[in-house]
Each structure stands twice: as C-alpha cells, then as structure tokens.
C-alpha cells in the first residue's frame, strides 16, 4: 500500500459502541482484520458476545420512546451533519475501505459519495413523513392516519460495500425515528465503525445506535431476533442466511427487509450498440471486482453480434491492471478472501470442463493477495455451475441466443430476481423485455442501476422490501389509524 493511501491506524475505532460509549468486548476478545491485497493485519477489533448483544438491544429498547418523540427536523439535521462529515473525510474513508476490502481507491471514493447520499436523501425524507385525514362513508367519524416508527431495528450489512450498505439502512431508520442495533461484516468492520463515529460526532443521542462487531454473527443476531425488543430486521447478504433470519422473524412477527442473492442476466440484442453494450458490461461486471449482488452474472448475447461483443469485451478486460487497490493505476483489486478466490476458480474450471473456451484470463496471478485475472468465457454451457450461482468475481460467461423469447427464458431460468440488463436500440423491445424479466430492477442500455433516489430490491429469492427512494423510509414506519367521532 502506498504511504499516502494508508489510513491512520492509531485513530481507528476498534471497540464496540454501546449506549453512546466505546467499550471492549466481554473478556477483551478481539479478531484480526486483514488487508486482502497484502495479508497485512490492519487492526484487532472487538469480538462481541451474546452478553454484549444483550447490552446493545437493551440500550436500543430503552432509547426508543424518547427518540420516536424527537422532531423530524432534529433527525434530519443529524443526518445532514453526518453527510457533510462523510464528504469532508472522503480520502480517509476511501483509504480505509480499500485497505480492508480491496477495491481500488477511485471506486472507494465513488462509494463514499454514493453512501453519503443516502444520509442526504433521508435527511430530506425525515421531514416529509405524511399521513391522511378523511371521513367515513356515513360521515359519522373522522379517519386520521398517522405513521409512527416501527421500533428498534436489527441491521446486518455485508462486506462488499461497507459504507454504503450501512448508510442505506441506518439513514432511513434514523429518519423514521427508530433505534438500532447494528452488526457489520467481520471482514470490513473498520469502515463501519468509522461511520458510527461520524454519527456520534453528528450528535446522534445516547442509545439510538448500538454496534457489535463479532465473529459469532449467528449468536449475536439470534439474540437480538429473539429478544422481544426488536421489531424489525433488515439484512443484506446471502439467500441462505436470509432464510434463517426470516424464520426467526416469523417466530417473533417482525417486519423484515431482505436484499439477498442475485444472478443478473445481461442481454445484448441483435440491434444493440455494441460499444455501448461493452461499456455497460464493464460497469455491470467489474464494479467492486464483480463482488456485487447487482453484478452481471450471465451474458446472453444474440448470435449475430456474439463474436464482436466477445472480442471487444475481452480486449477491454485484458487491458486492465490487477493489483493493490491503494496503488495508483490499479483497475482491479483483490477478492475479499481466499474462500472467495477459490470459489471463482472452481466456477471457471467447471465451465471449462463443460466445454467453455477461455478467451482471456482464467487464472490467479502469482504472488500474495487474493487476486483473480479478469476473465471472459465463450461457448459456455447453460448447465455450468456459474450460470446458476453468484460468481462474485471478475468472470464474464457468454451464452448465445437466437431470438427474444429464448433470451427471456434463459434470463428468467433462476431462483433469483434482483436486476437484469437489456441493451437494444428498439424502445418497444426494451420496454417489452423489461416487463417480462422477473427482476426488481432493469438497466436499459446502462450497466448501473443503483441510486439513492430509486427503490432498490428484488423479487423471488432475491429478497423482500425496497431500500432507497421514496419507498425506503416506508420499511421503518407503521400506519396508525385514529377513529374520531364528528
């Protein structure tokens, strides 16, 4: 890592944040946070226990009533101050993110801007929570509808976007008047703790936000789910873990928001602008080294343009520089850990044994770090393992189709339905295919769909609920109806 990009480790927050205090975990236990590019140990972070989890949820429960009564403007201004602080500390936060999860600094800066925007967006939504006033059909009663905070929330975030996934959940919870217990990913706790420190500095009151970092996620989160205090859970991560949390939520009748796995189809039609499609593919496939639920996972390309698209995509991917994300000029950083790297290689090997042809890449470079060379695979068999699972790496498998109906059939042949991409110059086809794709979001001639002003979420086993946009705060509010005689 270059000296200029190294975060100031002495200033890092590494302890639990409970009831407005930074404290050690029970027994002083810690776990190591590793730089995936170098293997360097960045810090040792508090490893929270069930006892720590109980302190967190009790603090959130005790603070809920007073926090719910806080004026919307107060909540709004706290979020706006936090937004300003994040923007001021862009370089510090970007360097920290790059150090603990690997993405190149330019991408990390982009995540800081994107993540901060959720706080600005929900600072504005906090003062726009609306209700209704009408009368009954017989005219005898007034109907007054208000919206109130759902209550203490369990927020669980993944490692791949450690700042943005935190702001996307914390922002609407604060705006709505909910208290929070927060468990960030064990691979990337440092960015999350830096975010918590910013909220503390922005004036968030005691007990509103409580954070437990831990390697015992199921025990800590399980304690919160069964506490009887928490009223909502919001989780971003694997479908398998999401199902466990949904089961626990059902047992306690908790509101649930789940942003789970993805298997995004990227459809290139015969009339597509191929250069634009390749630009979109680079964005949709390689953002975050492919470690994103929105990453293009299956490239479905019309036979008439398959050769041109494949050659141009391969040329672009072969020109990328793979290395430590903190070094200037790096395009592709490391994957987050060895398990992720091994999974990607296994997917490629399986596809090759089933007849796929490696056009470019297909290997891990020599040396330390969890790097994988950007890869394009042609002639991929539809029954290859990577066609039915999240790759979570810089690998683009290409499958040829002959007509629109076949493309839609292949695209929908999955249990997931988060996002799909369609490239065509025919607006009727774009709208028709967008309507037929079984997904929650569609990128039409673009490889980027995520935006704080838009509702993010999927269908089928990709999850429940929406984050961001005007709908994002709804997940943290309940409707209350008052019947008042006239």
Residue, then its C-alpha position, 0 to 999 in steps of 0.5 A: x500500500x502506498x504511504x499516502x493511501x494508508x489510513x491512520x491506524x492509531x485513530x481507528x475505532x476498534x471497540x464496540x459502541x454501546x449506549x453512546x460509549x466505546x467499550x471492549x468486548x466481554x473478556x477483551x476478545x478481539x479478531x484480526x482484520x486483514x488487508x486482502x491485497x497484502x495479508x497485512x493485519x490492519x487492526x484487532x477489533x472487538x469480538x462481541x458476545x451474546x452478553x454484549x448483544x444483550x447490552x446493545x438491544x437493551x440500550x436500543x429498547x430503552x432509547x426508543x420512546x424518547x427518540x420516536x418523540x424527537x422532531x423530524x427536523x432534529x433527525x434530519x439535521x443529524x443526518x445532514x451533519x453526518x453527510x457533510x462529515x462523510x464528504x469532508x473525510x472522503x480520502x480517509x474513508x476511501x483509504x480505509x475501505x480499500x485497505x480492508x476490502x480491496x477495491x481500488x481507491x477511485x471506486x472507494x471514493x465513488x462509494x463514499x459519495x454514493x453512501x453519503x447520499x443516502x444520509x442526504x436523501x433521508x435527511x430530506x425524507x425525515x421531514x416529509x413523513x405524511x399521513x391522511x385525514x378523511x371521513x367515513x362513508x356515513x360521515x359519522x367519524x373522522x379517519x386520521x392516519x398517522x405513521x409512527x416508527x416501527x421500533x428498534x431495528x436489527x441491521x446486518x450489512x455485508x462486506x462488499x460495500x461497507x459504507x454504503x450498505x450501512x448508510x442505506x439502512x441506518x439513514x432511513x431508520x434514523x429518519x423514521x425515528x427508530x433505534x438500532x442495533x447494528x452488526x457489520x461484516x467481520x471482514x470490513x468492520x473498520x469502515x463501519x465503525x468509522x461511520x458510527x463515529x461520524x454519527x456520534x460526532x453528528x450528535x446522534x443521542x445516547x442509545x439510538x445506535x448500538x454496534x457489535x462487531x463479532x465473529x459469532x454473527x449467528x449468536x449475536x443476531x439470534x439474540x437480538x431476533x429473539x429478544x422481544x425488543x426488536x421489531x424489525x430486521x433488515x439484512x443484506x447478504x446471502x439467500x441462505x442466511x436470509x432464510x434463517x433470519x426470516x424464520x426467526x422473524x416469523x417466530x417473533x412477527x417482525x417486519x423484515x427487509x431482505x436484499x439477498x442473492x442475485x444472478x443478473x442476466x445481461x442481454x445484448x440484442x441483435x440491434x444493440x450498440x455494441x460499444x455501448x453494450x461493452x461499456x455497460x458490461x464493464x460497469x455491470x461486471x467489474x464494479x467492486x471486482x464483480x463482488x456485487x449482488x447487482x453484478x452481471x452474472x450471465x451474458x446472453x448475447x444474440x448470435x449475430x453480434x456474439x463474436x464482436x461483443x466477445x472480442x471487444x469485451x475481452x480486449x477491454x478486460x485484458x487491458x486492465x491492471x490487477x493489483x493493490x487497490x491503494x496503488x495508483x493505476x490499479x483497475x482491479x483489486x483483490x477478492x475479499x478472501x481466499x474462500x472467495x478466490x477459490x470459489x471463482x476458480x472452481x466456477x471457471x474450471x467447471x465451465x471449462x470442463x463443460x466445454x467453455x473456451x477461455x478467451x482471456x484470463x482464467x487464472x490467479x496471478x502469482x504472488x500474495x493477495x487474493x487476486x483473480x485475472x479478469x476473465x471472459x468465457x465463450x461457448x459456455x454451457x447453460x448447465x455450468x455451475x456459474x450460470x446458476x450461482x453468484x460468481x462474485x468475481x471478475x468472470x464474464x460467461x457468454x451464452x448465445x441466443x437466437x431470438x427474444x423469447x429464448x433470451x427471456x427464458x434463459x434470463x428468467x431460468x433462476x431462483x433469483x430476481x434482483x436486476x437484469x440488463x437489456x441493451x437494444x436500440x428498439x424502445x418497444x423491445x426494451x420496454x417489452x423485455x423489461x416487463x417480462x424479466x422477473x427482476x426488481x430492477x432493469x438497466x436499459x442500455x446502462x450497466x448501473x442501476x443503483x441510486x439513492x433516489x430509486x427503490x432498490x430490491x428484488x423479487x423471488x429469492x432475491x429478497x423482500x422490501x425496497x431500500x432507497x427512494x421514496x419507498x425506503x423510509x416506508x420499511x421503518x414506519x407503521x400506519x396508525x389509524x385514529x377513529x374520531x367521532x364528528 
